[in-house]
Every structure is written in structure tokens, then in C-alpha cells.
Amino acid sequence: MVMKKVRLGVIGCGIMGPRHLNAAMKTGLYELVAVADPVEERVRKAAQDYGVKKSYLDGAALLEDQDVEAVILALPTNVRTKLALKAFANGIHVLNEKPVAMNAVEARQLIKARKKLIAGCCSSRFRFLPGNEAAADFIASGALGNLRMVHCRCIIAADPKPEKSPPAWRLIKALNGGGILVNWGCYDMDFLLGITGWTVKPEVVLAQTWKVPPVFEPNVASGSDAETYYTALIRCAGGVVLSMERGEYMPAQNDRGWHIVGTKGSLTLNMASGAPKKLIFDEGSTEKGVVSKVIWEGEESSELLISGPVKDFALAIREKRQPRTSLENAFVVQAITDAIYLSAEQNKAVKINLKGIKS
């Protein structure tokens, strides 16, 4: 049976909007109905490039279009929640770019307003890579035993001073809700919590954040006030620990790794796409000590990072289920994020408030 195409609108035609439009067109699961952006040149180009008949300079106007069944919100974090709430009020399904909201308060508002509609967050995108899906299946098999440590460390060395500064919103709290933690930390947390089946339940966090080092201040936009480096130790139910560290514009060499450690063995993996990619299982053995084996190896296309959530969104609508990362899942990530910021600000451990939310 051929699936009825989802009538899609996209709000935001800057960087991510056209990528979503391109992915939606390639899936064959959507009818591209409308686009919106306050910059007339951008919205006109998006409409022309992807054959979209309707265009708006106001996202709210697009949400009044009765031909729009679902919308992708591909614009800065500080304006998305208002549009998502309006979409829900008009019976429109929503796929939000990451992070899901400016804070957990907004995320709770989205969950309450969604009702029976379909809504998700693009922080899921790395879990659509084949190697990461294989990792999730392997962990679910119980091969690692009881989980103990879930770990991420990703350090990105600073480049020479650029000719043009990055977009201001990336490191301005009022526009984005934060810096590297919301820009990339949401991917790390979604990835690690997702491949462990959302079974890891965070309770308390102790964290620290830092702004860009003075030597690299010329590399970022003027007025940047958000963090470029954070580290957090998160104690979870049952004694599991989630250890997170990520930095950009760093006075250090590139370094990255993701590890899941259990009582029977550990898994070394790579969240990002690339070739070749390997999943290495270090299995504990009373007789042999630790035995290493490759449980998956292959090449992956970075196109899945955009097409994965977009395709899943359409299928979720027609199958009447929530996307790979639901609003509840995204809320958990946002609640951890809020607690990390609060812990760093107050210089003490902070409880993570997940009351009333089932991920």
C-alpha cells in the first residue's frame, strides 16, 4: 500500500531549512507545500529551488495555511517554542531542530500542548547511522551486562582566526539558550541515552563550564557570552554514571571517544559518520582477561544525519507513533542541560527534575 504523502511546511530557510527541504524531497514521503522566512531573498530562493508554490515572510502565517499538515522548524531556538505551540493549536505535527527548546520549562509546555499530535526533535540524527543502530541492538542484547559508565569526550582544536566570524546566535545565550552544550551536548546526550534505550535515568549532576579562552576570542562573534567548553558528571539511578565532556575553540589537539562500560564488557564507538567505522567490543573473560573483537564495521553517509529524522517524522505521522526522539526524550536531554548550567553557576551538585515525564 502506497503511503499518502505528508503535506509539509518548513519555517526557516537559512542553513538548515534547505537541507530539510532537500531531504524531504528525496524521501518521496512528502508534498512540499510552503516555506517561510523573514528574509525575502532566502524564502524566494528556497521556494524556487524546491518547487514550493507558497511562501511566507512570517512563520505564523504559514501555520494558518490549511494545506500544511506538518512543519519543520529550522530557525533559532529562541523563536521555535512560540511557533510550535501555534502549530499544535492549529492541529499541525512538528519536527523541531535541536535543542528542543530554550529550557525544560518550554519543553514541558510543548509536551502539554502536543496532545495526540506527532512531534519530535532532530537531536536524534546521529542514531540513524547504521553503526550506531548496530550499537543500540548490541547493548539491548545484554552483552555488556549491567551498565556502569556511559562516557563521551570530544575536544575540537581551534582553527586560525577566520576571515568571517561564525553566526552570532551560536554563542549568545539570549538567542540560543547556551553554547557548545546546547549546540552539541544535546547530540551527545541523545546519542548515549538513545543507544542505551533511554534506560539510563539521570538524577544528580556536578558540572563546570568555561567561555572561549582569551587567545581565541577573535575566532567567535563579538558579544559571545556562552560556553565553549563543559564537563559534567551525572549520577543516575542504579549507580550508573554518565560522564560528558565537549569543547570547541580549544587550546588542545582533537580528541574524541564514546564508551559504554558494563559488568561483562565495554563498547568503544564513534558517534559521528565516517569511513571506515568500527564498533569494538572488549569482553571480560576469567580465563583470558579482556578479549577485543570488532562487532560491526562499515562506511556511513553523512546524508543520513539530515534525512534520518525527516524520513522518520513522515513515517511516524502515518504510523501514528512518536518519532525516534520524542518530546519526552528531548525533555530529558533539556532537563540535564539545565541542571548542568545550574550546577556550574552555583558550584555544587544539582538534582535533575524529571518529575511527571516518562521517556
Summary of the structure (lengths in Angstrom):
residues: 359
radius of gyration: 20.6
end to end distance: 31.7
largest distance: 68.6
contacts: 1279
relative contact order: 0.17
helix: 38%
strand: 28%
